[in-house]
Amino acid sequence: MNGFVAIFRKEMANFFVSPIAYAVIGIFLIIAGFFFWANLSLLSLVSLQAANDPSIMTRINLTDVVIRPMVQNMSIILLFLTPLLTMRLFSEEKKSGTIELLLTYPVNDFGIVMGKFLAAVTVLLIMMGCTLTFAIIMATLGSFDIGVFFSSYLGLILMGSSFIALGLFISSVTENQIVAAAISFGAALMFWIISWTSSFTGSTMAGIIRQTSILERLDSFLKGVITVSDVTYFLFFTAFFLFLSFRSVETQRWRG
């Protein structure tokens, strides 16, 4: 356990001593803040138009006009930014030659993988935590569905953790950070857009494709619906790539 904690602290220090965490968090907050402001501006514009047509007011609210579009945009931002969090986790160790030193630490391979993974997830949680100010602002403007808000955030965290596990594995098989980031983004994008191909396949294959699509799974959370199957999907996705990362580190130890 002490070895695991040491790995976690080491990775957190690496994130915040270097500009990586500050850059990723800053970019995320700037873009997310812009979309939040844009959605609020749209709500204000529609509200003004509703003054001439009261029936419009029954169809607009903070949940549909602000929360759902904002979370959808945040999920796209995470698609681009999570590879930046994971690209160096193992690649830098391999390129600098410190991977051999790391493997001599009094911690097993699983502890190494989980220490790095949880450090990246902690940065993700910090990013998401900073955006909770959006909820405070919305609370001053009117009522919204708090259940949809938190279910949407849960979906984002599960999705982000899945992308981190995927990026961690890819980082463990290459020593080039740029290559790791590019492949991680490409792989995550594939899981994101795969549902688009369902219309070109038969009904059976279309059902399978939709079941493997992250976008389809996230959509349920955006509607305020948390199902066992969707949560299980993200947990299995994360566990699968953590297992591959573990086996990759184990292989590195054997070669060493």
RODO-2510 file (C-alpha; in nm, 4 decimals, decimal comma):
residues 256
     n   res          X          Y          Z
     1     m     0,0000     0,0000     0,0000
     2     n     0,2846     0,2409     0,0812
     3     g     0,4328     0,1735    -0,2613
     4     f     0,1008     0,2483    -0,4283
     5     v     0,0696     0,5761    -0,2366
     6     a     0,4252     0,6687    -0,3389
     7     i     0,3397     0,6134    -0,7071
     8     f     0,0215     0,8189    -0,6713
     9     r     0,2061     1,1065    -0,5021
    10     k     0,4837     1,0936    -0,7599
    11     e     0,2365     1,1212    -1,0477
    12     m     0,0398     1,4011    -0,8821
    13     a     0,3650     1,5904    -0,8302
    14     n     0,4583     1,5352    -1,1946
    15     f     0,1216     1,6706    -1,3062
    16     f     0,1382     1,9887    -1,1005
    17     v     0,5122     2,0575    -1,1054
    18     s     0,4997     2,0568    -1,4850
    19     p     0,2491     2,2748    -1,6740
    20     i     0,0494     1,9702    -1,7924
    21     a    -0,2273     1,9757    -1,5329
    22     y    -0,2556     2,3546    -1,5330
    23     a    -0,2772     2,3655    -1,9124
    24     v    -0,5344     2,0859    -1,9382
    25     i    -0,7500     2,2195    -1,6545
    26     g    -0,7222     2,5754    -1,7838
    27     i    -0,8173     2,4821    -2,1414
    28     f    -1,1056     2,2702    -2,0167
    29     l    -1,2459     2,5459    -1,7950
    30     i    -1,2094     2,8158    -2,0613
    31     i    -1,3888     2,6152    -2,3305
    32     a    -1,6510     2,4752    -2,0914
    33     g    -1,7090     2,8245    -1,9535
    34     f    -1,7558     2,9603    -2,3049
    35     f    -2,0190     2,6973    -2,3872
    36     f    -2,1921     2,7607    -2,0555
    37     w    -2,2061     3,1342    -2,1282
    38     a    -2,3281     3,0659    -2,4839
    39     n    -2,6070     2,8393    -2,3597
    40     l    -2,7150     3,0933    -2,0971
    41     s    -2,7178     3,3628    -2,3659
    42     l    -2,9349     3,1412    -2,5842
    43     l    -3,1745     3,0861    -2,2947
    44     s    -3,1930     3,4615    -2,2377
    45     l    -3,2653     3,5234    -2,6064
    46     v    -3,5356     3,2579    -2,6199
    47     s    -3,6905     3,3966    -2,3004
    48     l    -3,7166     3,7399    -2,4615
    49     q    -3,8829     3,5895    -2,7657
    50     a    -4,1213     3,4033    -2,5371
    51     a    -4,2544     3,7361    -2,4154
    52     n    -4,4554     3,7517    -2,7386
    53     d    -4,5468     3,3828    -2,7287
    54     p    -4,6060     3,2533    -2,3746
    55     s    -4,6431     2,8952    -2,5027
    56     i    -4,2686     2,8883    -2,5698
    57     m    -4,1980     2,9212    -2,1970
    58     t    -4,3477     2,5794    -2,1351
    59     r    -4,0848     2,4230    -2,3651
    60     i    -3,7692     2,5945    -2,2400
    61     n    -3,5839     2,5436    -1,9130
    62     l    -3,2326     2,5407    -1,7715
    63     t    -3,2082     2,1631    -1,7941
    64     d    -3,2786     2,1310    -2,1668
    65     v    -3,1262     2,4561    -2,2907
    66     v    -2,8179     2,4778    -2,0666
    67     i    -2,7292     2,1566    -1,8806
    68     r    -2,7628     1,8929    -2,1533
    69     p    -2,5888     2,0933    -2,4295
    70     m    -2,3169     2,2010    -2,1860
    71     v    -2,2440     1,8439    -2,0741
    72     q    -2,2438     1,7208    -2,4348
    73     n    -1,9866     1,9867    -2,5191
    74     m    -1,7807     1,9000    -2,2103
    75     s    -1,7744     1,5350    -2,3167
    76     i    -1,6257     1,6364    -2,6519
    77     i    -1,3645     1,8499    -2,4751
    78     l    -1,2671     1,5493    -2,2608
    79     l    -1,2325     1,3412    -2,5752
    80     f    -0,9551     1,5770    -2,6858
    81     l    -0,7926     1,6464    -2,3486
    82     t    -0,7704     1,3083    -2,1744
    83     p    -0,4935     1,1899    -2,4126
    84     l    -0,2869     1,4842    -2,2873
    85     l    -0,3227     1,3540    -1,9315
    86     t    -0,2238     0,9976    -2,0168
    87     m     0,0364     1,0347    -2,2909
    88     r     0,3325     1,0663    -2,0555
    89     l     0,2310     0,8263    -1,7773
    90     f     0,4419     0,5368    -1,9074
    91     s     0,5902     0,6780    -2,2289
    92     e     0,8060     0,9282    -2,0435
    93     e     0,9300     0,6583    -1,8061
    94     k     1,0269     0,4350    -2,0984
    95     k     1,1947     0,7088    -2,2992
    96     s     1,3970     0,8426    -2,0049
    97     g     1,4914     0,4934    -1,8897
    98     t     1,3363     0,5357    -1,5450
    99     i     1,0940     0,2500    -1,6089
   100     e     1,3600     0,0049    -1,4861
   101     l     1,3955     0,2053    -1,1641
   102     l     1,0190     0,2186    -1,1269
   103     l     0,9933    -0,1589    -1,1519
   104     t     1,2390    -0,1970    -0,8636
   105     y     1,0072    -0,0108    -0,6250
   106     p     0,8541    -0,2196    -0,3447
   107     v     0,5140    -0,2186    -0,5191
   108     n     0,3595    -0,4730    -0,7530
   109     d     0,2631    -0,4040    -1,1133
   110     f    -0,1021    -0,3578    -1,0227
   111     g    -0,0063    -0,0897    -0,7702
   112     i     0,1993     0,0930    -1,0337
   113     v    -0,0868     0,0905    -1,2823
   114     m    -0,3486     0,1958    -1,0261
   115     g    -0,1272     0,4682    -0,8822
   116     k    -0,0869     0,6285    -1,2239
   117     f    -0,4503     0,5746    -1,3169
   118     l    -0,5907     0,7260    -0,9972
   119     a    -0,3580     1,0254    -1,0261
   120     a    -0,4974     1,1038    -1,3714
   121     v    -0,8543     1,0449    -1,2487
   122     t    -0,7881     1,2861    -0,9602
   123     v    -0,6951     1,5571    -1,2097
   124     l    -1,0169     1,4766    -1,3973
   125     l    -1,2182     1,5140    -1,0758
   126     i    -1,0512     1,8481    -1,0056
   127     m    -1,1504     1,9646    -1,3530
   128     m    -1,5089     1,8539    -1,3036
   129     g    -1,5208     1,9960    -0,9522
   130     c    -1,4264     2,3408    -1,0786
   131     t    -1,7298     2,3424    -1,3079
   132     l    -1,9692     2,2932    -1,0165
   133     t    -1,9735     2,6712    -0,9997
   134     f    -2,1991     2,6482    -1,3066
   135     a    -2,4644     2,4821    -1,0886
   136     i    -2,4369     2,7636    -0,8342
   137     i    -2,4861     3,0235    -1,1074
   138     m    -2,7868     2,8374    -1,2495
   139     a    -2,9403     2,8070    -0,9036
   140     t    -2,9493     3,1875    -0,8848
   141     l    -3,1277     3,2076    -1,2186
   142     g    -3,4007     2,9529    -1,1653
   143     s    -3,4806     2,5913    -1,0933
   144     f    -3,3356     2,2962    -1,2833
   145     d    -3,3432     1,9191    -1,2561
   146     i    -3,0679     1,8438    -1,0040
   147     g    -3,1001     1,4726    -1,0813
   148     v    -3,0172     1,5275    -1,4487
   149     f    -2,7269     1,7513    -1,3504
   150     f    -2,5611     1,4948    -1,1252
   151     s    -2,6395     1,1962    -1,3478
   152     s    -2,4812     1,3856    -1,6387
   153     y    -2,1714     1,4543    -1,4311
   154     l    -2,1543     1,0910    -1,3246
   155     g    -2,1638     0,9922    -1,6904
   156     l    -1,8838     1,2377    -1,7708
   157     i    -1,6659     1,1038    -1,4893
   158     l    -1,7228     0,7425    -1,5946
   159     m    -1,6520     0,8295    -1,9570
   160     g    -1,3398     1,0279    -1,8653
   161     s    -1,2123     0,7426    -1,6482
   162     s    -1,2655     0,5025    -1,9379
   163     f    -1,0639     0,7246    -2,1708
   164     i    -0,7895     0,7531    -1,9087
   165     a    -0,7677     0,3731    -1,8774
   166     l    -0,7505     0,3461    -2,2565
   167     g    -0,4804     0,6137    -2,2796
   168     l    -0,2841     0,4562    -1,9946
   169     f    -0,2635     0,1264    -2,1814
   170     i    -0,1537     0,2927    -2,5038
   171     s     0,1096     0,4921    -2,3145
   172     s     0,2432     0,1648    -2,1715
   173     v     0,3193     0,0219    -2,5168
   174     t     0,5078     0,3166    -2,6677
   175     e     0,7851     0,5487    -2,5552
   176     n     0,6762     0,8406    -2,7731
   177     q     0,4324     1,0748    -2,5974
   178     i     0,3009     1,2275    -2,9210
   179     v     0,2309     0,8848    -3,0664
   180     a     0,0601     0,7810    -2,7427
   181     a    -0,1620     1,0908    -2,7476
   182     a    -0,2507     1,0493    -3,1160
   183     i    -0,3400     0,6812    -3,0858
   184     s    -0,5341     0,7408    -2,7637
   185     f    -0,7392     1,0128    -2,9289
   186     g    -0,8009     0,7997    -3,2384
   187     a    -0,9088     0,4973    -3,0338
   188     a    -1,1381     0,7042    -2,8104
   189     l    -1,2877     0,8737    -3,1163
   190     m    -1,3581     0,5332    -3,2683
   191     f    -1,5605     0,4278    -2,9634
   192     w    -1,7316     0,7672    -2,9755
   193     i    -1,8485     0,7627    -3,3392
   194     i    -1,8940     0,3912    -3,3955
   195     s    -2,2702     0,4242    -3,3482
   196     w    -2,2844     0,6385    -3,6614
   197     t    -2,2241     0,3262    -3,8695
   198     s    -2,5243     0,1409    -3,7256
   199     s    -2,7508     0,2753    -3,9991
   200     f    -2,5392     0,1014    -4,2634
   201     t    -2,5535    -0,2451    -4,1075
   202     g    -2,8165    -0,5082    -4,0365
   203     s    -3,0366    -0,4922    -3,7302
   204     t    -2,8306    -0,7467    -3,5342
   205     m    -2,4984    -0,5783    -3,6035
   206     a    -2,6524    -0,2351    -3,5457
   207     g    -2,7621    -0,3476    -3,1991
   208     i    -2,4120    -0,4715    -3,1174
   209     i    -2,2551    -0,1490    -3,2416
   210     r    -2,4890     0,0637    -3,0319
   211     q    -2,4070    -0,1457    -2,7254
   212     t    -2,0346    -0,0718    -2,7685
   213     s    -2,0785     0,2991    -2,8390
   214     i    -1,9727     0,5336    -2,5611
   215     l    -2,1924     0,8064    -2,7086
   216     e    -2,5011     0,5858    -2,6812
   217     r    -2,4171     0,4966    -2,3206
   218     l    -2,3559     0,8590    -2,2223
   219     d    -2,6885     0,9658    -2,3701
   220     s    -2,8801     0,7828    -2,0958
   221     f    -2,6963     0,9778    -1,8255
   222     l    -2,7787     1,3046    -2,0031
   223     k    -3,1462     1,2127    -1,9783
   224     g    -3,1159     1,1588    -1,6031
   225     v    -3,1373     0,7813    -1,6357
   226     i    -2,8741     0,5725    -1,4560
   227     t    -2,8969     0,2060    -1,5526
   228     v    -2,6941    -0,0895    -1,4304
   229     s    -2,6007    -0,1821    -1,7869
   230     d    -2,4569     0,1619    -1,8648
   231     v    -2,2575     0,1826    -1,5413
   232     t    -2,1362    -0,1745    -1,5920
   233     y    -2,0266    -0,0913    -1,9458
   234     f    -1,8021     0,1936    -1,8328
   235     l    -1,6652    -0,0060    -1,5392
   236     f    -1,5889    -0,3050    -1,7624
   237     f    -1,4317    -0,0773    -2,0260
   238     t    -1,2076     0,0776    -1,7605
   239     a    -1,1191    -0,2547    -1,5968
   240     f    -1,0380    -0,4152    -1,9333
   241     f    -0,7816    -0,1536    -2,0321
   242     l    -0,6376    -0,1402    -1,6809
   243     f    -0,5875    -0,5165    -1,7081
   244     l    -0,4104    -0,4705    -2,0430
   245     s    -0,1917    -0,2020    -1,8850
   246     f    -0,1076    -0,4385    -1,6010
   247     r    -0,0074    -0,7113    -1,8461
   248     s     0,1990    -0,4609    -2,0459
   249     v     0,3921    -0,3554    -1,7344
   250     e     0,4306    -0,7208    -1,6374
   251     t     0,5806    -0,7926    -1,9799
   252     q     0,8196    -0,5004    -1,9349
   253     r     0,9326    -0,6458    -1,6030
   254     w     1,0003    -0,9856    -1,7636
   255     r     1,2058    -0,8224    -2,0404
   256     g     1,4018    -0,6252    -1,7836
***
